[in-house]
Each structure stands twice: as structure tokens, then as C-alpha cells.
Amino acid sequence: MRSIVLKFGGPAIASTERIQEVANIAIAKKELGYHVVVVTAAMGRTAKELAKTVREISDEASKREMDVLLSTSSQLSSALFAIALQEAGHDAVSLTGWQAGVQTDAKHFHARIDDIDVRRMQEHMKQGQIVVVAGEQGINAAHDITTLGKGGAETTAVAIAAALEAERVDIYTNVDGVYTADPRYIEKARKLMEISYDEMLELSHLGSHILHPRAVELAKKFKIPVIIRSSVDEIDGTLLKEEVVMEKNLIVRGVAYESDVIRLTIGYDTYSTASLADMFAILAENRINVDIIVQAIIEGVKPSVSFTILKEEFADALRVLEDSKLSLGFSFADFEIGLAKVSIIGSGMASNPGVAARMFDRLRREDIAVKMVSTSEIKVSVVVPQDEMIRAANALHDEFNLAEDILENS
């Protein structure tokens, strides 16, 4: 029998009433003849409430114990989901991450999935049960509970789908698909019916919070079709797959942006003491994500390297760098706040030169300063002042005619 994985999180399971409503979605899939696995994220604000409770006891609780505690938030939603299914007359069972066979590395808070033993899930499905898995968690080789961090539930859903060789993954969210830009701030943003793995991966890395990059990477690796759809309205979502039909040959397919970007600059007395490999290796070991990197080596000027990180990782980055200052050999560290990153994305950019020139020209005409630039085959990102972020995104959405269908159909 075919199997399908459904992921619910955020507003979809924010209350018991909502859980009862979206449980009908899983029932409908079951009645279509699918084996159904549901993956739940934390329910509402439970994780934040648990963290607040911990702070009443300790400011330095161990990461191991925090993982044990925070894992209960998605266990709560999975158990309630299973109870809702049972109350509706359908056989269901909830499983924790470790019961579902999710095996991870030992990194607490940011664990990575190493393997999934699907035998227990398969046994439940053979008995006709809907399996409800607590997302965002697993167990390491020492049999300690771990949590996966941001995007853990959708990453779990895609990983389970790959292990089960499921037909696809349906991600139920508070939006009805992937848009050319955030429709809350870009007036003429429109929904894409299809998007490629590579385009979605860039969008996810560049500020779109619909799907976590780890989930997209897994979907791409195992070629798992993913549909991003609304948990409220029964309408077509956006299909994530390997290749898509280009809409009217649009070179750029989306605009993304991310606020609260910080530029860190590390300076050296001499070029001989500068070791980029060592510095970025230490940051990577501490799972601090570095984005745009610019190195400056000019005769007569002390060498430096600048890179961007997100606001929430700033304190950790400074701590790691300061702890390693002697071994890394840098002389000073400086930073600039109040920045944002705005990006254009499209697989058609690889074979169409001049896209970056159009982007820079439009921003120049809008009198928006560009402080850093990063490019790849299918994206161009710029760092701009944060108070210009939305204006820049709207200008670029207009420049590359991303509202074309809306204009033609109006």
C-alpha cells in the first residue's frame, strides 16, 4: 500500500480545537487508501513556556536536560493528535522520536539525523493504524534524547518519507504555498504552482521561513516530492520537485529577505597570521552559520575578513572567536548592526547573463546602498540597510516582473 507523510505545526495544532480539525485531513488520506504517518511540531507556545519555567530554576541548565524537557512539547501534540483520531473512530498510535526509530548524532539542541529504523512504524501501519510521530527529536548512541532545533519537524517528516519510500510529504502551514515574495509585505506577490529543490533551498537559506533548508536538502537528496499547503483552506499548494516548468520563461522566480543581519569584521596584523580555514572551521564546529564572506587583502592595509551572521548567533560567535583569539591570530573584531539581506532567486539565472547588473542598477536608481554582495548560479544576495529592506524587495519584485500573471489576468 502507498504511504504518505503529513507534517503539522504552528497554527495548525495551536489548540485542541485545531488539532481536531486537522485530524480530519489525516483521516481523509487514510480513506484514500494510504498508509499515513503524521509528524507534529510543538503545540503553540509550549516550548517557550517550558524554557521560561527552566529560567525560574537555572540560567545555565544543561543542554541534555533541556533536550529531555523540550522534547515533551512535540510529544504533547502527537499524543493529542492520536487521541483526536481515536475519538473520530480511527485507530492511531503516537510515538516519540526514539520509538519511531529516529537516530541522531550527539549534538544537543542541533542534532542531525543519522538513520531511521522504520520497522516499528511499519508494524503499526500493517495493523491499519495512523502513526503520529513527535517531530523535532530523536535519540543518540548513548540513548540520550536529542532535539533537532529549527525546522526539526519538517526535517523529520522528509527523513521518515525517505526511509519509508513514501509517495510524498504534505507540509501543512499557515500559508497556502510558496510565493514569489512574502505576500504580507510585497503587494503583488503571487503563488508558484511548482518550485525546484534548488530554488526552494536558496529561498529557505535566504529568509523564507516556510520550509527549513535541512528538509529541502533531504527532499532533494532522496527526490521526495513535497507539497506546501494550507491547513485551513482546501486549495492547491506549491509542489516542490526536481525540475519545474518555467513560467513564461521568468529568469528570476522569487525575492527573499532577512532582517537582523550582523556584519562581523575580523582584522589581522599581517597576512601570515590570517587563517580563514581555522576560523571558519571553529565556527562550523559550534554550528554557527556564516553567510556572505568578503576578504580584503590590499597592499599597505592590514588584512581583514568580513562575514554575515544572524542576530541570534551573534553572542555565540563572539564567544567562540574570543575563546580562540590566540590560536586564530587575529588582532581585532568589529561588527555592524542594522543590516538586512535581500536576494533574488531563479534557476534561469545560470544561463542568462546580466541579471546582477539589472539588480544593482535598480537599487542604485532607488538610492539603496549595497554593502556586501554574494552570488551563485541561481541567486544574487545583497546586504542593505535594514530600514530599506522592504523597499528594496518591492523594487526588485517589480524589476523582474514577478507579478506578471497578476497583471495579465487583472
N, C-alpha and C positions, 0 to 999 in steps of 0.2 A: 504494500500500500504506500502511496505517496505520503511524504511528510512535509510539514511547513512549520516554520518558527515565527512566532509573533512576539514583538517586544513592546511593552507598555511602560511608560514612565511619566514623570512630571504631572501635568494636569490630568492625564488620562486615569491616574489612580490616586488623585489628591484626596479623595474621600471615599467612604464606604458606598455612597450612592453612585459615584462614578465607577467604582470597581464593579458594582452590579450591572451597570450599563454596558461597560466594555467587555464584560464576561460573555455577553451575547455574541460578540464578534468571534471569540474562540469557539463558541457553540456552533455558529454558522459554518465555520471552516470544518469542524468535525462532521457536521451533517452533509458536507460536500464530499465526504469520503477520505479526508486527510487524517493521518496521524498528526496530532497537534502538540507542539511544545510552546509554552508561554514563558517568556523571560520578563521578570518585573524588576524595575529600579526601586529606589527608596520611595516610600509613600510620603508625599507632601514635604513638610519641613522636619520629619522625624530625625534625620541625620544631624541637622543643625541643632535641634533640641537636645539630642544626646551629647553633642560636643559642648553645648552650654552647660549641661549638668556636670560634665567632667571638670570644666574650669572652676566649678564651685569647690572641687576637691583638690585639684592639682593643676599647675601651669606647665608641668613637664611630664605628663603621663606617657608611659612607654608606647611606642608605635604598635607593639604586639597587642597590648591590651586595648588600644584604640581600635585596632582591626577587629578584635573579638566583639567589641561593643557596637561599632558601626555596621558590622555585617548583619546585626539583628534588624536594621531598618528595612532592608530588602526582604528579609525573612518574614517580617510582619506583613508586607504587601503580598508576598507569594502565598502565605497561609490564608489570608483573607480572600485572595482571588480563588484559591481552591475551594474554600468554603462557599463562595458565591456560586461557583459552578455546581457544587454538590446540591446546594439549595435549589438550583434551577433544574435538578433532576439528572445531572450528568456526573459520571464517575471521574474523579480527579484526584491527584495527589501532589502535594507540594514537596519540593526537595531543596535543601540548602545547596550551596555551590559544591561542597565536598561530596555530598550524597549524589549529586549529578555527575560526579567524576571529573570536576574541573581541577586540574593540577597546575600549580603555578611555581614561579621561582620564589626566592625568599625575601624579596623586597617589599616590606610592609608599606601600605598606602599606595604604592605604584607597582603592584605585582604584574607580571606578564604571564599569560597562559602558555604553559609548555605542552600540555596534552589534555585531551578529554576522553575518559573511558565511558563510552555511551551505553555499556551493557545494561546498567540498571534502568536507564531511561527507556531503552528498547523493550525490556521486560514489562514495564508498566504500559507501554503503548500496545504491546501484544495483547494485554488484558483489556484493551479498549479504553484505557484511562487517558485523560488530558493531563499532561505533565506540566507543572508550574515550577519553574526554577528561579530561585532567588539570584538575581544578577549581581554583578559588581564584586564577586567574591570567589574564592577557591581555597585550596589547601596546599601547603608546600611539602617538601620532602621530610621535614621534621614534624609533620602533622599539625602544624600551626595554621590557624585561619588567616587568610590574607585578603586584602581588598585591592581592587584594580584601579581605583582612582577615577578621574573624569572619563566619561564615556564607557565605563565598565560594563553597563548593562547591554548596550548595543554591540560592544565587542564580544561579550559572552554569547549573545544571540547569533552573531555571524559565525563564531567559532563552533557552536553547537550545530549549526546548519551544515558547516563543512564536515564535521565529524559524522553526522548522520546522513550526509549526502542528500540533504533536503532539497526540495524543489526551489524554494526561495525563502527570503526573510521579509516580513512586513514590519516596518518600523512605524508605530502609531505615535503621533506627536500632536502638538497644539497648532501645527501649521498643516496645510493640505498639499505640501510638496516643496520642491526646491525652486526658488525664484531667481530671476536674473540679478536681483539685489534684494535687500531687506525691504519688503513692501511697507513696513511701518514708517520708513524714512525716505524711501525712493518712490515717489508718487506713481510713476509709470512702470514699476517693476511688474513682470509677468511670469507666470509659472512655466517651467520647462517640462515637457512631457517625458523627455529622456535626458540623461546625462551620463557621460562616460566615467569610468572609475578614476581616470587621471584627472579629469576636470573636477570631480567631486573631492578628490584628495586635496587638490590645490585650494578649493573653496574652504574645506574644513581646516586646513592649516592657516588660512589667511583671514579667518574671522567668522565664517559661517558656523553657527553652533548647532546646526541641525543634526549632523552626524559626526562622531569623533573620528579623527584620522586613523586610529588603530583599527576601527571597524571597517573603514573603507579599504585599508591595506589588506586585511584578511579577505574581504569580498573579492578584491582584485586577484589576490594570490590563488584563491580556490574557484574563481569565476562563479561566485554565488550571486544570482540576481537579487537585488534589494529594492523594495518599493517603500518610499517615504510617503506616508498618507495621514490624513486627519483621523483622529479618534472620535470626532464628533459628527462630521458630515460624510455621508457615503458618496464620495466623488473620487474620480481617478486621481492618483497621486503622481509622483515622479519615479520613473523606473531607472535604477542605477544598473548599468551593464557595461560590457566590454567596448562595444562600438555603437555609436548612435547615428541616426540620420541627421545630417546638418540642416538646421532650419534656415532656409533662404540664404545658405552659404555665409552665415554670420561668422566673422573671424573671431570676435570676442563674444563669449556666451554668458559672462557674468561679471559682476563687480562685487568685491567683498571689502570689508574694512574692519579694523580692530583698534579699539581705543586703549588708553593707558599703556602705551609702549614706552619703554625707557631705553635710552641710548647710553651704553657704558663704554667708556674710553679708557684703555689701559696703555700707559706710556712706559718706555724703556730708555735707559741712558745710552745704550749702544745697541746696534743691530745684533751683535753676537750674543747678547743676553736674552733676546726675544725668541721664545719657543711657543709658537701658536699651537703646535701639536700637543704639547704638555698641558697648556692652559685649557684647551677645549676638551682634552681627554678627562681632566679632573672635573670639569663642569658636567660632562656626559656621565661620568661615574655617579654623580649626585643627581642625575636625571633632571638637570636644568637645561631647558631648551633654548638654544641660541638661534637667532634667525639671520637677519641681514648682517653681513660681515664686510667691513671695509678696512684694508690695511694701508697705512701711509708710510712710505719709505722715500724720503726726499733728502738730497744731499744738504748738509748743514742744519737739518732739523731732526730733533730726536724722534725715533720711530715710534709709531703708535698703532693700535688696532681698535676699531670701534665695532660694536655689535649691539643688536637689539634683543631685549628680553621683555617678558610680560611683567606687569607690576607685581603680581602675586609671587613671582620668583625672585624679585629684586633683593630682598633681605638675605635669602639663602645664597644667592650668587655672590653678594658682598662678603658674607661669612666664609664661604669656600675659598674665594680669592685671597682674603686676608690671612686665613689659616695657612695658605700655600705660598705666601708672598716671597719668602726666601728661596724656595725651590723653583719658583717660576721666574724670579729675577726681574720683576717689573719695579719701577720707581714710584708710580702714582696711578691712582684710579679716579676717574671723574665720571659724572653722569649728567644727563639732561632729561628732564621730565616734560610732561605736557605735549607728548607726541602721539601720533596715530599712524597706522599703516593702511594705505588704500591700494587695492590690487585689481587688475583686470585679468581674466582667465578665459582661455579658449584653445582647444586643440588645433584650430585652424591657424593659429598664430605661427606655428612652426614653419609653414610654407608660404607665409605672407609677410615679407619684409616691410618695415615702415610703421608697424603698429606702435612701437615705443615712441617714435618721433611724433606721431599724432597725439599720443598721450601727453608727452612733455609740452607740446605746443599748446594743447588745450589748457593745461594747468598754468602755463605762462600767461595765456590770454585772460585767465581767471585771476591772475595775480596771486597764485598759491605757491608758496616756496616749497621746493623739493630738497630735503636734507640728506636723504640716502636713497639708493636705488638697488634693486635686486631683480635679476631676470632668470628665466628658464625657457625651455622651448614653448611652454604653454601658459606662461604668466609673466607679468611685469608688476613689481611692487614698488611703491614709493613711500617714504616716511615724510609726513607733512605735519604742520602744527595741528594739535587735536581740535582746536576750535574751527578749523577749516575742513575737518574730515567729511561731514555730511555734504557740504557744498561741493567738495572735490568728487565725491561718489556720484552725486547727481549730474555733475558736468560730464563725467566720463560715461555714465549710462546714456546720456544724450549724444555724446560724441560718436559712440559706436552703434547707435541706432537700435538699442536693445528693446525699445518699446515699439518696434516696427509693426508687429502683429496687431497691437492695440490700435495704432494709428490707422492701419489699413482696414480694420474691422469696425471702426467707430463711424 
